[in-house]
Amino acid sequence: MFVYHEITKNKVKSSLLFAGFLMFFMIFGFIIGEASASGGGVGGLTLAGVIAIIYGFVMYFAGSKIALASAGAKKIDRQNLPQIYNMVENLCIAGGLPTPEIYVMDDPALNAFATGRDPKHSAIALTRGIIEKLEKQELEAVIAHELSHVGNYDIRFGMLVIALVGAISIMADIFLRFAFHFKGGKKSGQAQLIMIVIAIALSIFGPLVAMMIQLAISRKREYLADASGALLIRNPGALADALEKISGNSVLMSMPKSSAHLCISNPLKKGFFSGLFSTHPPIEERIKILRGML
């Protein structure tokens, strides 16, 4: 019952975070529109909607291929790695999912990620290191975690969030380039000046806030995938053991920051602000929760 509770709790929190993200984006567009011209808020909302749709369309259909290519992942089949293929296939049967495309990254680090737009158009990628260094049950747990991202539609969710973050960054860049060329009418006065000041502040801090919301959403989805993966294999201890081995050895050589949140563990090098801007919750906390499910 604890597993089901974790799944329900994280779904609710993630939905609220995503709703807040969308609201912020639309308000951002409205304020930029009002700053551009008195009464231009509707135009700003329209521009925000168009940018979101275009980015969403591109990421929906091509986002997974972009993520896999940027990570240097190569597609495999049953003949290449039959043990891995069979493991994925069996877990998909148990979870009622179609078998995704399977990719391998030639990297000694221990990491994995899932991507795609829905279970029928999905893929999972494993590093050579995670295949070689984990025990069978641990690797099965990692794959179950990634398949949970597929089954919970986190893969689509993640791609759309990337699109929204990118869209906000583009809108901010456009506004800052032309901010000092806006000319209000005679009636615009002090009200529009205030809107311009607010819009400039949002353009500077908006992308940062958007990124932090994205990171918060990503962290919640990891907790959900841990719980769902543990439910699928009925062995939360195996995933906890896998995370202990992955911890400290998950940095990938060719994973861009924009795709970092897709991985089972943070693939980026730790820096001074790594805790604040981490794409993942503390791995110690994830292990503690999994141990509590035993």
C-alpha positions as CSV (number, residue, x, y, z in Angstrom):
1,M,0.0,0.0,0.0
2,F,2.9,2.3,0.7
3,V,4.0,2.1,-3.0
4,Y,0.5,3.1,-4.2
5,H,0.5,6.0,-1.8
6,E,3.8,7.2,-3.1
7,I,2.6,7.0,-6.7
8,T,-0.6,8.9,-5.9
9,K,1.1,11.6,-3.9
10,N,3.8,12.3,-6.5
11,K,1.2,12.4,-9.4
12,V,-0.8,15.1,-7.5
13,K,2.3,17.2,-6.7
14,S,3.7,17.0,-10.2
15,S,0.3,18.0,-11.7
16,L,0.2,21.1,-9.5
17,L,3.8,22.0,-10.4
18,F,3.1,21.7,-14.1
19,A,-0.1,23.8,-13.8
20,G,1.9,26.5,-12.0
21,F,4.5,26.4,-14.8
22,L,1.9,26.9,-17.5
23,M,0.3,29.8,-15.6
24,F,3.6,31.5,-15.2
25,F,4.3,31.1,-18.9
26,M,0.9,32.7,-19.9
27,I,1.3,35.5,-17.4
28,F,4.8,36.1,-18.8
29,G,3.4,36.5,-22.3
30,F,0.6,38.8,-21.2
31,I,3.0,41.2,-19.3
32,I,5.4,41.3,-22.3
33,G,2.4,42.1,-24.5
34,E,1.3,45.0,-22.2
35,A,4.9,46.3,-22.0
36,S,5.1,46.3,-25.8
37,A,2.0,48.4,-26.3
38,S,-0.9,49.5,-24.1
39,G,-3.6,46.9,-24.4
40,G,-1.2,44.4,-26.0
41,G,-1.7,41.7,-23.4
42,V,-3.9,39.6,-25.6
43,G,-1.2,39.7,-28.3
44,G,1.3,38.6,-25.7
45,L,-0.9,35.7,-24.7
46,T,-1.3,34.7,-28.4
47,L,2.5,34.9,-29.0
48,A,3.1,32.7,-25.9
49,G,0.6,30.2,-27.2
50,V,2.1,30.1,-30.7
51,I,5.7,29.6,-29.3
52,A,4.5,26.9,-26.9
53,I,2.7,25.0,-29.7
54,I,5.6,25.1,-32.1
55,Y,8.1,24.0,-29.5
56,G,5.7,21.4,-28.2
57,F,5.1,20.0,-31.7
58,V,8.9,19.8,-32.4
59,M,9.7,18.1,-29.1
60,Y,6.7,15.8,-29.3
61,F,7.7,14.3,-32.6
62,A,11.5,14.7,-32.7
63,G,12.5,15.2,-29.0
64,S,13.4,11.6,-28.3
65,K,15.6,11.3,-31.4
66,I,17.4,14.5,-30.5
67,A,18.0,13.2,-26.9
68,L,19.3,9.8,-28.1
69,A,21.6,11.3,-30.7
70,S,23.0,13.9,-28.3
71,A,23.8,11.2,-25.8
72,G,25.6,9.1,-28.5
73,A,23.2,6.2,-28.0
74,K,23.2,3.3,-30.5
75,K,20.2,1.1,-31.2
76,I,20.5,-2.6,-30.5
77,D,18.2,-5.6,-31.2
78,R,17.8,-9.1,-29.9
79,Q,20.9,-10.4,-31.8
80,N,23.2,-7.7,-30.3
81,L,22.4,-8.2,-26.6
82,P,19.8,-11.0,-26.2
83,Q,19.9,-11.0,-22.4
84,I,19.1,-7.3,-22.2
85,Y,16.5,-7.5,-24.9
86,N,14.8,-10.4,-23.1
87,M,14.9,-8.6,-19.8
88,V,13.2,-5.5,-21.2
89,E,10.7,-7.6,-23.1
90,N,9.7,-9.7,-20.0
91,L,9.3,-6.6,-17.8
92,C,7.1,-5.0,-20.5
93,I,4.9,-8.1,-20.6
94,A,4.6,-7.9,-16.8
95,G,3.8,-4.2,-16.9
96,G,1.4,-4.4,-19.9
97,L,3.7,-2.2,-22.0
98,P,4.8,-2.4,-25.6
99,T,8.6,-3.2,-25.9
100,P,10.4,0.1,-26.5
101,E,13.4,0.6,-28.7
102,I,16.6,-0.2,-26.8
103,Y,19.8,1.8,-27.0
104,V,23.3,1.5,-25.5
105,M,25.7,4.3,-24.7
106,D,29.4,3.4,-24.9
107,D,30.2,5.0,-21.6
108,P,31.7,3.4,-18.5
109,A,29.5,5.4,-16.1
110,L,26.4,3.9,-14.5
111,N,23.3,5.6,-15.9
112,A,20.2,5.1,-18.0
113,F,17.2,7.1,-19.3
114,A,13.9,6.7,-21.1
115,T,12.5,9.0,-23.8
116,G,9.7,9.2,-26.3
117,R,6.2,10.6,-26.7
118,D,4.1,7.6,-25.5
119,P,4.6,3.9,-24.7
120,K,4.2,3.0,-28.4
121,H,6.9,5.4,-29.4
122,S,9.4,5.1,-26.7
123,A,13.0,4.1,-26.1
124,I,15.3,3.4,-23.2
125,A,19.0,3.8,-23.2
126,L,21.6,2.0,-20.9
127,T,25.3,2.7,-20.5
128,R,27.8,0.0,-21.1
129,G,28.9,0.5,-17.6
130,I,25.5,-0.1,-16.0
131,I,25.1,-3.3,-18.1
132,E,28.5,-4.7,-17.0
133,K,28.6,-3.6,-13.3
134,L,25.2,-4.3,-12.0
135,E,23.8,-7.7,-10.9
136,K,20.9,-9.1,-12.8
137,Q,18.3,-8.1,-10.3
138,E,19.7,-4.6,-9.9
139,L,19.8,-4.1,-13.7
140,E,16.2,-5.4,-13.9
141,A,15.3,-2.8,-11.2
142,V,16.9,0.0,-13.2
143,I,15.1,-1.1,-16.4
144,A,11.8,-1.3,-14.4
145,H,12.4,2.3,-13.2
146,E,12.9,3.5,-16.8
147,L,9.8,1.6,-18.0
148,S,7.8,3.3,-15.2
149,H,8.7,6.6,-16.8
150,V,7.3,5.2,-20.0
151,G,4.1,3.8,-18.4
152,N,3.5,6.9,-16.3
153,Y,3.9,9.1,-19.4
154,D,6.8,10.9,-17.8
155,I,8.6,10.8,-21.2
156,R,5.9,13.0,-22.8
157,F,5.7,15.1,-19.7
158,G,9.5,15.7,-19.7
159,M,9.6,16.6,-23.4
160,L,6.8,19.2,-23.0
161,V,8.5,20.7,-20.0
162,I,11.7,21.1,-22.0
163,A,9.7,22.8,-24.7
164,L,8.1,25.3,-22.2
165,V,11.5,26.1,-20.7
166,G,12.9,26.7,-24.2
167,A,9.9,28.8,-25.2
168,I,10.2,31.1,-22.1
169,S,13.9,31.6,-22.8
170,I,13.2,32.6,-26.4
171,M,10.4,35.0,-25.4
172,A,12.8,36.5,-22.8
173,D,15.6,36.9,-25.4
174,I,13.2,38.5,-27.9
175,F,11.9,41.0,-25.3
176,L,15.3,42.0,-24.0
177,R,16.6,42.7,-27.5
178,F,13.7,45.1,-28.3
179,A,12.8,46.3,-24.8
180,F,14.2,49.8,-25.3
181,H,12.6,50.3,-28.7
182,F,9.0,50.0,-27.5
183,K,7.0,53.2,-27.8
184,G,3.7,53.6,-26.0
185,G,0.9,55.9,-27.1
186,K,0.1,59.1,-25.3
187,K,-2.3,57.3,-23.0
188,S,0.1,54.6,-22.1
189,G,1.8,56.7,-19.4
190,Q,2.9,55.4,-16.1
191,A,1.0,52.1,-16.2
192,Q,2.9,50.9,-19.3
193,L,6.2,52.0,-17.8
194,I,5.5,49.8,-14.8
195,M,4.6,46.9,-17.1
196,I,7.9,47.4,-19.0
197,V,9.9,47.3,-15.7
198,I,8.0,44.1,-14.7
199,A,8.6,42.6,-18.1
200,I,12.3,43.3,-18.0
201,A,12.6,41.7,-14.5
202,L,10.6,38.7,-15.8
203,S,12.8,38.4,-18.9
204,I,15.9,38.3,-16.7
205,F,14.7,36.0,-14.0
206,G,12.0,34.2,-15.9
207,P,14.3,31.6,-17.5
208,L,15.9,30.9,-14.1
209,V,12.5,30.4,-12.4
210,A,11.4,28.2,-15.3
211,M,14.5,26.1,-15.0
212,M,14.0,25.7,-11.2
213,I,10.4,24.7,-11.7
214,Q,11.5,22.1,-14.3
215,L,14.0,20.7,-11.9
216,A,11.4,20.5,-9.2
217,I,9.1,18.6,-11.5
218,S,11.9,16.3,-12.6
219,R,12.7,15.4,-8.9
220,K,9.0,14.5,-8.3
221,R,8.9,12.2,-11.3
222,E,12.0,10.4,-10.1
223,Y,10.3,9.5,-6.8
224,L,7.3,8.4,-8.7
225,A,9.4,6.2,-11.1
226,D,11.2,4.7,-8.1
227,A,7.9,3.7,-6.5
228,S,6.4,2.4,-9.8
229,G,9.5,0.4,-10.6
230,A,9.6,-1.2,-7.2
231,L,5.9,-2.1,-7.7
232,L,6.6,-3.7,-11.1
233,I,9.4,-6.0,-9.9
234,R,8.1,-6.3,-6.3
235,N,11.7,-5.8,-5.1
236,P,12.4,-2.2,-3.9
237,G,15.6,-3.5,-2.3
238,A,17.1,-4.3,-5.7
239,L,16.6,-0.7,-6.9
240,A,18.0,0.6,-3.7
241,D,21.1,-1.5,-4.2
242,A,21.4,-0.4,-7.8
243,L,21.2,3.3,-6.8
244,E,23.9,2.8,-4.2
245,K,26.2,1.5,-6.9
246,I,25.2,4.2,-9.3
247,S,25.8,7.0,-6.8
248,G,29.1,8.7,-7.4
249,N,29.6,7.0,-10.8
250,S,26.9,8.4,-13.0
251,V,28.6,11.3,-14.8
252,L,28.2,10.9,-18.6
253,M,30.7,12.2,-21.2
254,S,28.1,13.3,-23.8
255,M,24.8,14.2,-22.0
256,P,23.7,17.8,-22.6
257,K,22.2,19.7,-19.7
258,S,18.8,20.0,-21.4
259,S,18.4,16.2,-21.2
260,A,20.0,15.6,-17.8
261,H,16.7,15.2,-16.0
262,L,15.9,12.1,-18.2
263,C,18.5,10.0,-16.5
264,I,18.0,7.8,-13.5
265,S,20.8,9.7,-11.7
266,N,22.3,13.1,-12.3
267,P,24.7,12.7,-15.3
268,L,26.4,16.1,-14.8
269,K,29.5,17.0,-12.9
270,K,28.9,18.3,-9.4
271,G,29.6,22.0,-8.9
272,F,29.1,24.6,-6.2
273,F,25.4,25.0,-6.9
274,S,24.8,21.4,-7.8
275,G,22.4,20.9,-5.0
276,L,20.2,23.8,-5.8
277,F,20.1,23.1,-9.6
278,S,20.2,19.3,-9.4
279,T,17.9,17.5,-11.8
280,H,17.4,14.7,-9.3
281,P,16.4,14.4,-5.6
282,P,19.2,13.3,-3.2
283,I,20.0,9.7,-4.0
284,E,20.3,9.0,-0.3
285,E,16.7,10.0,0.2
286,R,15.6,7.8,-2.7
287,I,17.4,4.9,-1.2
288,K,15.9,5.6,2.3
289,I,12.3,5.6,0.8
290,L,12.9,2.4,-1.1
291,R,14.3,0.7,2.0
292,G,11.2,1.8,3.8
293,M,9.1,-0.1,1.4
294,L,10.6,-3.5,2.4
